[in-house]
């Protein structure tokens, strides 16, 4: 199961994009979007300042 983003909490800062080793996250319209390339490593979960990402 890939990471999911809570659109209400996401501020579109891009920190998850920078930390993702699989390059599976992009910011679209100020919301992080996780692709099917997600390897479930959890790096984005730990990096997110608003706790908007979960596995």
Backbone as numpy.savetxt, mean C-alpha at the origin, in Angstrom:
# Nx Ny Nz CAx CAy CAz Cx Cy Cz
-3.47 -13.79 -0.31 -4.31 -12.61 -0.31 -3.42 -11.37 -0.31
-3.64 -10.47 -1.25 -2.82 -9.27 -1.34 -3.22 -8.24 -0.29
-2.35 -7.29 -0.09 -2.63 -6.21 0.85 -3.86 -5.43 0.40
-4.59 -4.89 1.36 -5.76 -4.08 1.05 -5.58 -2.69 1.65
-6.20 -1.72 1.00 -6.07 -0.33 1.41 -7.42 0.20 1.87
-7.44 0.79 3.06 -8.64 1.46 3.56 -8.65 2.86 2.95
-9.53 3.09 2.00 -9.57 4.35 1.26 -9.91 5.55 2.15
-10.54 5.30 3.26 -10.88 6.38 4.18 -9.64 6.87 4.95
-8.69 5.97 5.17 -7.49 6.31 5.94 -6.32 6.73 5.06
-6.28 6.27 3.82 -5.14 6.53 2.94 -5.07 8.01 2.58
-3.86 8.58 2.72 -3.65 9.99 2.38 -2.83 10.15 1.10
-2.50 9.05 0.44 -1.79 9.10 -0.82 -0.36 9.60 -0.73
0.30 9.35 0.39 1.65 9.87 0.62 2.71 9.18 -0.23
2.46 7.93 -0.64 3.40 7.22 -1.48 4.51 6.47 -0.76
4.51 6.48 0.56 5.55 5.76 1.30 5.49 4.27 1.01
4.31 3.73 0.81 4.14 2.31 0.50 4.73 1.99 -0.88
4.57 2.92 -1.82 5.12 2.74 -3.16 6.64 2.62 -3.08
7.24 3.50 -2.30 8.70 3.53 -2.17 9.27 2.28 -1.51
8.53 1.69 -0.57 9.05 0.57 0.22 8.74 -0.80 -0.41
7.79 -0.87 -1.31 7.34 -2.16 -1.87 8.43 -2.82 -2.73
8.93 -3.99 -2.31 9.98 -4.66 -3.08 9.47 -5.27 -4.40
8.17 -5.48 -4.50 7.59 -6.09 -5.70 7.05 -5.03 -6.67
7.19 -3.77 -6.30 6.65 -2.66 -7.11 5.17 -2.91 -7.44
4.42 -3.35 -6.42 3.03 -3.74 -6.61 2.03 -2.68 -6.16
2.52 -1.50 -5.80 1.62 -0.45 -5.33 1.86 0.82 -6.14
0.77 1.48 -6.47 0.85 2.80 -7.10 -0.16 3.70 -6.41
0.01 4.99 -6.56 -0.96 5.94 -6.03 -1.75 6.48 -7.22
-3.07 6.31 -7.14 -3.96 6.76 -8.20 -5.05 7.61 -7.57
-5.17 8.84 -8.01 -6.15 9.77 -7.43 -6.00 9.90 -5.93
-4.75 10.00 -5.48 -4.42 10.18 -4.06 -4.80 9.00 -3.17
-4.95 7.81 -3.74 -5.24 6.59 -2.98 -4.28 5.50 -3.46
-3.68 4.78 -2.52 -2.81 3.67 -2.87 -3.64 2.52 -3.45
-3.10 1.91 -4.50 -3.76 0.79 -5.17 -2.75 -0.36 -5.23
-3.15 -1.52 -4.74 -2.27 -2.69 -4.71 -2.63 -3.62 -5.87
-1.63 -4.00 -6.65 -1.87 -4.89 -7.79 -1.76 -6.36 -7.37
-2.06 -7.22 -8.31 -1.97 -8.67 -8.05 -0.52 -9.14 -7.92
0.44 -8.26 -8.18 1.86 -8.59 -8.05 2.29 -8.62 -6.57
1.41 -8.23 -5.67 1.71 -8.20 -4.23 2.22 -9.56 -3.75
3.35 -9.54 -3.03 3.94 -10.78 -2.52 3.66 -10.99 -1.03
2.79 -10.15 -0.47 2.35 -10.29 0.92 3.49 -10.20 1.93
4.47 -9.35 1.67 5.62 -9.25 2.57 5.32 -8.40 3.82
4.35 -7.50 3.72 3.98 -6.68 4.86 4.78 -5.40 5.02
5.71 -5.14 4.13 6.53 -3.92 4.25 5.66 -2.67 4.21
4.66 -2.66 3.36 3.78 -1.50 3.25 2.94 -1.29 4.51
2.55 -2.39 5.13 1.76 -2.31 6.36 2.57 -1.60 7.44
3.84 -1.99 7.58 4.71 -1.38 8.58 5.04 0.07 8.25
5.10 0.41 6.99 5.52 1.76 6.54 4.40 2.78 6.58
3.18 2.36 6.45 2.05 3.29 6.31 1.83 4.12 7.58
1.93 5.46 7.46 1.80 6.31 8.65 0.36 6.42 9.19
-0.63 6.06 8.37 -2.01 6.17 8.82 -2.66 4.81 9.06
-1.86 3.75 9.01 -2.35 2.38 9.20 -3.50 2.05 8.26
-3.38 2.51 7.00 -4.44 2.29 6.01 -4.30 0.98 5.27
-3.16 0.30 5.43 -2.91 -0.94 4.68 -2.89 -2.13 5.63
-3.54 -3.21 5.20 -3.53 -4.43 6.02 -3.39 -5.64 5.10
-2.99 -6.76 5.69 -2.89 -8.02 4.96 -4.04 -8.92 5.36
